[in-house]
Amino acid sequence: MKRWNVSWMSTLALVMACGVPAGEDVSAPDAPLATQESALCVGVTFDSLEVEGVSSFAGELAGAGSWVVGNGANAVYLEYFLDGADHGFDERVGEQGEWFFSEAAAGLGCGVHSFVVKASPMIIDSNGNRAKCGITREVLRNFVQFCPSVSPGVYHTLEVKSGGSLWAWGNNPSGQLGNGQRTQRNAPTRVRGLNQVVSASAGAEHSVAVTEDGSVWTWGSNAYGQLGDGTNTLRAVPVQVPGMSDVVAVAAAGSRTVALKADGTVWTWGINSSGELGDGTTTHSLLPIQVPNLSGVTNIAAGLWHTLAVKKDGSAWSWGNNAYGQLGDGTTLNRLRPVLVAGLTGVRALSGGVVHTVALKWDGTAWGWGYNSAGQLGNGTTTNSSIPVQVAALTQAVEIDAGGYHTLARRQDGTLYAWGDNFYGALGTGNTTSSSVPVQVPLSGVRWFGAGYYYSVAERKKVNMAQVHTLFAWGHNTNGELGDGTTTQRTSPTAVVVSGIVKTAGGSAHSVALGAGGAVWTWGYNAYGQLGNGTTTQVVTPTQLPGMSGVIDVAAGVNHTVALSADGTVAAWGYNAYGQLGNGTTANQLTPQSVPELDGVTAISAGSTHTVALKADGTVWAWGSNLYGQLGDGTFTHRSSPVQVPSLENVVSIAAGHFHTVAVKGDGTLWVWGYGPQGQLGLGTTTNQSVPVQVSGLGHAVAIAAGGYHTVALLANGQVWTWGYNSSGQLGDATIIQRYSPVLVPGLTNVIALAAGGYTTAVLKRDGTVWAFGYNPNGQLGDGTTTSRSSPTATLMNSVVDLSSGVNHMMGLRKDAWVRACGYNSAGQLGDGTTTQRPTPVQVTNLPGDGSIVAPGGGGVGMGIR
């Protein structure tokens, strides 16, 4: 169900044209050699024709390559074709040399384009007479015109932004959001460890992306090898697919992945139960395999169990499951190798749904075949068809995408049309009535879009600078796949959350906020420089740190702060008596300082006086205080530089408590080390551990949080378990009894995120409500009281999409882009401009809202364009 142009990459560096422009005749007028021509060409050879690069950049389309002819040939005749259309000719003199092509790229649409060079050897005699010999060579090179894009999957969505960052939201049980976690997100979160992304595709429970260098990255479920890394290991952050380069398009569907290279070859991996890999077998593959006997491909697409390709000649090809005729070959027989779609020519793009296929032709018409129970073929009937049928009354279409059981198409004028199943409102018409013919979606100026399983997403043009929301979604939303901060089904387009802040973190008495663009704000206690502003002066409202950009995650220790950049490097500042800043010293730092020789990091966590980092390769690194073995290196020696936690691999998430550390592996096992006297290790003892030890008797963990002296885990079955210190009820088991082994928190369901404070626990539910329990004399539970709670209690926070806890305060980011805070405020850590304790959440001031609203000091709200 992948859109034809949702996958592209930034191609080779621009080759600026030189020499004679294509199409300009530099020879004398034609003087045919008549009967002598064939004799002159006898024995000539065409030894090679190569394309070294093609790219579109700064409004210029350029290409370059070389040729070699021989045995009497002394020139070459070249013809250039873009997407099958003639774009001029050229003649070059010599037995070998270079050719160049250049023209304005104005009007070149988004996505993959094909550039073909056809050439024939020539003989030019001393009088300038020319003979073009009958030997022809042809070379294809696919290239990409980059644009931002969206890719809806089954229940999660990916968005590539203009700067090359990748964001995700929705269902996440297998880590398919790529944020290092395995819990649902109702609003966009950034994919870790990837920069310069040019295209992405969302499958069932895995994701794939292409970066501008042509490499391929995958993450999420890997049960059938759909990540292509040679294993069946789940990955919660992107891993590079080995051996894949020069890729221009990718498609993820079900449990497999498809890739198109610049040379027109197609590669597949993952599940193959219906022959969807196209290699003539039904054997699954853990590594990419080339589809044999398939070349000259210019576009690819993937349905749930079938795969599709368009060739440079405009023909359509398909293979895999064909139970409903979705292969379009006039049969319902599965095909293990590519077969030609019957009677369809001039094809521009294909897209596959669960069991139906749609095609867009260069003439602007759309066609469909396969399953049609809800009218997803768009021909006015609900009759299945094993051959292509034309979509009714749709012309001038320029883009098409098949969802699960519905279809979307965009016309040249920016209008969007939908047809097929509408049970969940995927057609966006304000009702749930299905349609067997195209109906217009009430959204104008659409630039790009995507059809998911039961939902749709579209980006519209910004009509004025004050307009904030341009990305809209509608349809099924149980898993937060619409990204609107809720789990409410929508039958009309609703705005995806746009927030100036994407995450918060709390220390002992200071707070940190991360901006969507990578900027950082800090406020509160600052005696050790933990605010990073070059002073030790306390600040009661957020201030932006100068010079900080490109940050994708923040963490706050008791009195130090840590930031992770998009390039995988880490910076830290504040208190450093134990080396917790990782810079090789124990001197406090008032401004951010890089952690040397540490890269490839995808997640960070900060304890009281130690820091932990997770790398993309699944290894864990730690530094700082090691008094209780919290660094996990088998010693009790403090470290001022990162050391690897030995014998711990395939880790997908980490959390640091005051003096203990927790990690979850890809297999769901939970590992602990460090301080144990309060039972926070969950091992049934009070013994400190200097190396990781597995917590037994616990199910498959998908999320963790570490409080001061207690630990919290969310399991795949939705249960929340806690253990450790419980003097204030922070374990939520209706007692204040310390627990040395995990206990179930009764009555908690639909939890998607955890946060643990010094002596408190909070959980975020699917519906955006927050429930909390534990210590509350300062109002840190946010329920309007100062009464401690030993059972989960509803707070006054709602519409929350991200949650964090400091030692004695809590913060929640709402879907309206505002941050609210409650609890202890002696140093201004609540950011409301006061030092007044707040048992009822208050708005944090001086943070960017949704881009149109700015909260000034004093708590008022002012309107302004940012």
NORJOJO-V39398 format. One record per backbone hydrogen bond with DSSP energy under -0.5 kcal/mol. NH is the residue of the N-H (numbers start at 1). CO is the residue of the C=O. E is the energy in kcal/mol with one decimal. If there is no record, write none. Layout:
BEGIN
nh={NH/NH}
co={CO/CO}
e={E/E}
END
This chain:
BEGIN
nh={2/4/6/8/11/16/23/24/25/26/36/37/39/40/41/42/42/44/45/47/47/48/50/52/52/53/55/57/60/61/62/62/63/64/65/66/67/68/69/70/73/74/75/76/77/78/78/79/80/81/82/83/83/85/87/90/92/94/97/99/101/103/105/108/109/111/113/115/116/117/118/118/119/120/121/122/123/125/125/128/131/133/133/137/139/141/142/143/145/146/149/151/153/154/155/157/158/159/160/161/161/164/167/168/169/170/171/175/178/180/182/185/189/191/192/194/197/198/199/200/201/203/204/205/207/208/209/210/211/212/214/216/217/218/219/220/221/225/228/230/235/238/239/241/242/244/245/246/247/248/249/251/253/256/257/258/259/260/261/262/264/267/268/269/270/271/275/278/280/285/289/291/292/294/297/298/299/301/303/304/305/307/308/309/310/311/312/314/316/317/318/319/320/321/325/328/330/335/339/341/342/344/345/347/348/349/351/353/354/355/357/358/359/360/361/362/364/367/368/369/370/371/375/378/380/385/388/389/391/392/394/395/397/398/399/401/403/403/404/404/405/407/408/409/410/411/412/414/416/416/417/418/419/420/421/425/428/430/434/435/438/439/441/442/443/446/447/448/450/452/452/453/454/456/457/458/459/460/461/463/467/470/472/472/473/474/475/476/480/483/485/490/494/496/497/500/502/503/505/506/507/508/508/509/511/512/513/514/515/516/518/521/522/523/524/525/529/532/534/539/542/543/545/548/549/550/551/552/553/555/557/558/559/561/562/563/564/565/566/568/571/572/573/574/575/579/582/584/589/593/595/596/598/600/601/602/603/605/607/608/608/609/611/612/613/614/615/616/618/621/622/623/624/625/629/632/634/639/643/645/646/648/650/651/652/653/655/657/658/658/659/661/662/663/664/665/666/668/671/672/673/674/675/679/682/684/689/693/695/696/701/701/702/703/705/707/707/708/708/709/711/712/713/714/715/715/716/718/721/722/723/724/725/729/732/734/739/743/745/746/748/749/752/753/755/757/758/758/759/761/762/763/764/765/766/768/770/771/772/773/774/775/779/782/784/788/789/793/795/796/800/801/802/804/806/807/808/810/811/812/813/814/814/815/817/820/821/822/823/824/828/831/833/838/842/844/845/846/849/851/854/855/856/859/862/864/866/866}
co={302/400/3/6/9/14/89/21/23/24/33/34/35/36/37/38/39/41/70/45/68/68/66/50/64/64/62/60/57/103/55/60/101/53/99/50/97/48/95/45/70/122/122/92/120/76/90/118/88/116/85/81/114/82/80/78/76/74/67/65/63/61/59/105/107/145/143/141/81/139/79/116/137/77/135/75/131/123/129/125/123/121/131/119/117/115/262/113/111/144/160/158/156/203/204/169/151/167/149/159/165/161/159/189/157/185/155/172/175/236/702/170/168/166/178/191/164/210/210/6/208/206/254/254/219/201/217/199/215/196/211/244/209/239/207/235/205/222/225/286/220/192/218/216/240/241/243/213/214/260/260/258/256/253/269/251/267/249/265/246/261/259/289/257/285/255/272/275/336/270/268/266/290/291/264/310/310/308/306/353/354/319/301/317/299/315/296/311/344/309/339/307/335/305/322/325/386/320/318/316/328/341/343/314/360/360/358/356/404/404/369/351/367/349/365/346/361/359/389/357/385/355/372/375/436/370/342/368/366/378/391/393/364/410/410/408/401/406/452/453/453/419/401/417/399/415/396/411/441/443/409/439/407/435/405/422/425/491/432/420/392/418/416/428/441/414/459/459/457/450/455/153/154/474/450/472/448/470/445/461/464/468/458/470/494/456/490/454/477/480/186/475/473/471/483/849/514/514/512/805/510/557/558/558/523/505/521/503/519/500/515/513/543/511/539/509/526/529/590/524/845/522/520/545/547/517/518/564/564/562/560/607/608/573/555/571/553/569/550/565/563/593/561/589/559/576/579/640/574/572/570/594/595/567/568/614/614/612/610/657/658/658/623/605/621/603/619/600/615/613/643/611/639/609/626/629/690/624/622/620/644/645/617/618/664/664/662/660/707/708/708/673/655/671/653/669/650/665/663/693/661/689/659/676/679/740/674/672/670/694/668/699/714/714/712/705/710/757/758/758/723/705/721/703/713/719/700/715/713/743/711/739/709/726/729/790/724/722/720/744/745/747/764/764/762/760/806/807/807/773/755/771/753/769/750/765/797/763/793/761/789/759/776/779/839/786/774/772/770/782/768/813/813/811/809/507/508/822/804/820/802/812/818/799/814/812/842/810/838/808/825/828/540/823/821/819/831/855/853/853/862/847/854/856/854/852/851/864}
e={-1.1/-1.0/-1.2/-0.6/-0.6/-0.8/-7.3/-1.8/-0.5/-0.6/-2.4/-1.6/-0.5/-2.2/-1.6/-0.5/-0.9/-1.7/-2.2/-0.6/-1.3/-1.8/-2.7/-0.6/-2.1/-1.5/-2.4/-2.6/-1.9/-3.1/-2.6/-0.6/-2.3/-2.0/-1.9/-1.4/-2.1/-2.2/-3.6/-2.2/-1.1/-2.0/-1.2/-2.6/-3.0/-0.5/-3.4/-2.9/-2.7/-2.4/-2.4/-0.5/-3.0/-2.1/-3.4/-2.5/-2.5/-3.6/-1.8/-1.8/-2.6/-2.1/-2.6/-2.1/-0.5/-2.5/-3.0/-1.8/-2.7/-2.4/-2.6/-0.5/-2.9/-2.0/-0.6/-2.7/-2.1/-0.5/-2.5/-2.1/-2.1/-2.5/-0.7/-2.9/-2.4/-2.4/-3.1/-2.7/-2.7/-0.7/-1.6/-2.8/-3.2/-1.8/-0.5/-2.6/-1.9/-2.7/-2.6/-0.6/-2.7/-2.2/-2.6/-3.0/-1.7/-2.9/-2.6/-1.4/-1.9/-2.2/-0.8/-2.0/-2.5/-2.8/-2.9/-0.6/-2.8/-2.7/-1.3/-1.0/-2.7/-3.0/-1.4/-0.6/-2.6/-2.2/-2.6/-2.4/-1.9/-1.9/-2.6/-0.5/-2.8/-2.5/-1.8/-3.2/-3.1/-1.4/-1.7/-2.3/-2.0/-0.7/-2.5/-2.9/-0.6/-1.3/-0.6/-0.6/-1.8/-3.0/-1.5/-2.4/-1.8/-2.1/-2.5/-2.7/-2.9/-2.9/-2.5/-2.5/-1.9/-2.8/-2.5/-1.8/-2.2/-2.1/-1.4/-1.7/-2.3/-2.2/-2.4/-2.9/-0.6/-0.8/-2.0/-3.3/-1.3/-1.8/-3.0/-2.0/-0.7/-2.8/-2.8/-2.3/-2.6/-2.5/-2.3/-2.2/-0.5/-2.9/-2.3/-1.8/-2.7/-2.5/-1.7/-1.8/-2.5/-2.2/-2.6/-3.0/-2.6/-0.9/-0.5/-2.5/-3.3/-1.9/-2.2/-3.5/-1.8/-0.5/-2.8/-2.7/-3.0/-2.8/-2.7/-2.5/-1.9/-2.5/-2.8/-2.2/-3.7/-2.7/-1.4/-1.7/-2.7/-1.9/-0.6/-2.6/-3.2/-2.8/-0.8/-0.5/-2.2/-3.0/-1.2/-2.5/-0.5/-3.4/-1.7/-0.6/-0.8/-2.8/-2.8/-2.4/-2.0/-2.7/-2.1/-2.0/-0.5/-0.5/-3.0/-2.8/-1.9/-3.4/-2.7/-1.2/-1.7/-3.0/-0.6/-1.8/-0.6/-2.6/-3.1/-0.7/-3.1/-2.6/-3.3/-1.1/-2.6/-0.5/-3.0/-1.9/-0.5/-2.6/-2.5/-2.8/-3.1/-2.9/-2.4/-0.6/-1.6/-0.6/-3.0/-0.5/-2.6/-2.1/-2.6/-2.0/-1.8/-1.5/-2.6/-2.0/-2.4/-2.7/-3.0/-3.8/-2.9/-1.2/-2.2/-0.6/-3.2/-0.5/-1.8/-0.6/-2.9/-2.6/-2.6/-3.1/-3.4/-2.0/-1.9/-2.6/-2.1/-1.8/-3.6/-2.8/-1.5/-1.8/-2.6/-1.9/-0.7/-2.0/-3.0/-1.2/-0.6/-0.7/-1.6/-3.3/-1.4/-2.4/-3.1/-0.9/-0.6/-2.7/-2.9/-2.9/-2.8/-2.8/-2.8/-2.1/-2.5/-2.6/-2.1/-2.5/-2.5/-1.7/-1.9/-3.0/-1.9/-2.2/-3.0/-0.8/-0.8/-0.5/-2.1/-3.4/-1.5/-2.2/-3.1/-0.7/-1.3/-0.8/-2.8/-2.9/-3.1/-2.7/-2.7/-2.8/-2.0/-2.9/-2.6/-2.1/-3.3/-2.8/-1.3/-1.7/-2.8/-2.4/-2.3/-3.2/-0.7/-0.7/-0.5/-2.0/-3.2/-1.5/-2.1/-3.1/-0.9/-0.9/-0.6/-2.8/-2.9/-2.5/-2.4/-2.5/-2.5/-2.1/-3.2/-2.5/-1.8/-3.2/-2.4/-2.2/-1.7/-2.9/-2.3/-2.2/-2.9/-0.6/-2.5/-0.6/-3.2/-1.5/-2.1/-0.5/-2.7/-1.5/-0.6/-0.7/-2.6/-2.8/-2.7/-2.7/-0.5/-2.9/-2.9/-2.0/-2.7/-2.5/-1.7/-2.4/-2.4/-1.4/-1.9/-2.9/-2.2/-2.6/-3.1/-0.8/-0.9/-0.6/-3.4/-1.3/-2.2/-1.8/-0.6/-1.5/-0.7/-2.5/-3.1/-2.9/-2.4/-2.7/-2.3/-2.1/-1.3/-2.3/-2.5/-2.3/-2.6/-2.4/-1.8/-1.7/-2.3/-0.5/-2.0/-1.9/-2.7/-2.8/-2.4/-3.6/-1.3/-2.4/-3.5/-2.3/-0.5/-2.1/-2.8/-2.7/-2.9/-0.6/-3.2/-2.8/-1.8/-2.6/-2.8/-2.0/-3.6/-2.5/-1.5/-1.8/-1.9/-2.2/-2.8/-3.0/-2.4/-2.3/-1.6/-0.5/-2.1/-1.0/-0.8/-1.1/-2.2/-2.1/-1.5/-0.5}
END
